[in-house]
Amino acid sequence: MKKVIISLFLVFTFGIYNTWAQCDESVRKAALQGMGDAQYIRDYSVNLTKSPTEVKTGQVKFNVMLNSRSQYRFNVVNGAANADNIVMQLYDQDRLLASNREGGRTFAAFDYIVRTSKVYQLVFSFPGGQEGCAEAVVSLVRQFSEGEMNF
């Protein structure tokens, strides 16, 4: 009886670990590689789960300080067990500025040129409210001089 309990405990423990480990260090490394030759700013770990009483997951928001006259790259890598690709959106308060989902297609990254220094919101969610995890990286691609921003 003791062996059965220990065996069940081990199976349960490793089962939870494997589910939780779908966004392990290899996903973060892939996200870091996805930024290319841009300068690393910050990375985000996203883990959206729902309780048994919820129909779908919500979203997770992160504040990110971005500087004017700068081009940033936002890239994301999905966990292997995700049912769908995660949607990453950049907001200025309630106004959507950019997203990795456009026209029904989801992209691994998007670039955005910031004109005003302030705190923006980076929002992550799954279509249909699915569960899943992802790793995202914000990186600096280029800084513009004042004269270059006249476009």
C-alpha positions in Angstrom: 0.0 0.0 0.0 2.8 2.3 0.8 4.4 1.7 -2.6 1.2 2.5 -4.3 0.8 5.8 -2.5 4.4 6.8 -3.2 4.0 5.8 -6.9 0.8 7.9 -7.2 2.6 10.8 -5.5 5.5 10.6 -7.9 3.3 10.3 -11.0 1.2 13.3 -9.8 4.2 15.4 -9.0 5.9 14.7 -12.3 2.7 15.3 -14.2 2.3 18.7 -12.6 5.9 19.5 -13.3 5.6 18.6 -17.0 2.5 20.7 -17.4 4.1 23.7 -15.6 7.4 23.2 -17.4 6.0 23.8 -20.8 7.5 27.3 -20.7 10.9 26.4 -19.4 14.2 28.0 -20.1 14.3 26.9 -23.7 11.2 29.0 -24.5 12.9 32.1 -22.9 16.1 31.4 -24.9 14.1 31.2 -28.1 12.5 34.6 -27.3 15.9 36.1 -26.6 17.2 34.8 -29.9 14.1 36.2 -31.6 15.1 39.8 -30.8 18.0 39.5 -33.3 20.7 42.1 -33.0 18.5 44.6 -31.1 19.4 45.7 -27.5 17.7 43.7 -24.8 15.4 45.8 -22.5 13.2 43.4 -20.6 11.6 40.0 -20.8 8.2 38.8 -19.5 6.9 35.4 -18.5 3.2 34.9 -19.2 1.2 32.1 -17.7 -2.5 32.2 -18.2 -4.5 29.6 -16.4 -8.2 29.3 -15.6 -9.9 27.9 -12.5 -12.4 25.1 -12.9 -15.3 27.6 -12.4 -14.0 29.9 -15.2 -15.1 29.5 -18.8 -12.0 31.2 -20.2 -8.9 32.9 -19.0 -8.6 36.7 -19.0 -5.5 38.6 -19.9 -2.4 39.8 -18.2 -1.0 43.3 -18.3 2.4 44.7 -17.8 3.5 48.3 -17.6 6.5 49.2 -19.7 8.4 52.5 -19.9 9.3 53.4 -23.4 11.3 56.4 -24.5 10.5 58.8 -27.3 12.4 58.7 -30.7 13.0 55.0 -30.2 12.0 51.9 -32.3 11.3 48.9 -30.1 10.8 45.3 -31.0 8.3 43.1 -29.2 8.6 39.4 -29.8 7.0 36.4 -28.2 7.5 32.7 -28.2 4.6 30.3 -27.3 4.8 27.3 -25.0 4.9 24.0 -26.7 1.5 22.9 -25.2 -0.4 26.0 -26.2 -3.6 25.3 -28.1 -3.3 28.6 -30.0 -0.8 31.4 -30.4 -0.8 34.2 -27.8 -1.9 37.7 -28.7 0.4 40.5 -27.6 -0.9 44.1 -27.8 0.7 47.4 -27.0 -1.7 50.1 -25.5 -1.4 53.7 -24.6 -4.1 53.8 -21.9 -7.2 52.5 -23.8 -5.9 53.0 -27.3 -4.4 50.0 -29.2 -1.1 51.0 -30.8 0.2 47.7 -32.2 -0.4 44.0 -32.0 1.2 40.7 -33.2 -2.3 39.6 -34.5 -3.6 41.2 -37.7 -6.1 40.0 -40.3 -6.5 36.7 -38.5 -2.8 35.9 -38.6 -0.5 35.9 -35.6 3.1 37.0 -36.0 6.1 36.3 -33.7 7.0 40.0 -33.4 6.2 43.6 -34.2 8.2 46.8 -34.2 6.8 50.1 -32.9 8.3 53.6 -33.0 7.6 55.6 -29.9 7.0 59.4 -30.2 6.3 60.2 -26.5 8.2 58.9 -23.5 5.7 57.4 -21.0 4.4 54.2 -19.5 2.6 52.0 -22.0 0.7 48.7 -21.3 1.7 45.4 -22.8 -1.3 43.0 -22.8 -1.3 39.3 -23.4 -4.3 37.0 -24.0 -5.2 33.9 -25.9 -8.0 33.8 -28.6 -11.0 32.0 -27.2 -9.7 32.4 -23.7 -7.5 29.3 -23.8 -4.8 28.5 -21.2 -1.1 28.6 -22.0 2.2 30.2 -21.4 4.7 32.3 -23.4 7.9 34.3 -23.0 8.1 37.8 -24.5 11.1 40.2 -25.0 11.1 43.9 -25.5 14.3 45.2 -27.2 15.5 48.5 -28.6 16.1 48.4 -32.4 17.1 52.0 -33.0 17.1 55.5 -31.5 16.4 58.4 -33.9 17.8 61.9 -33.8 15.3 64.8 -33.5 15.6 65.6 -37.2 14.8 62.0 -38.2 11.4 62.0 -36.5 9.8 64.4 -39.0 7.9 61.6 -40.8 
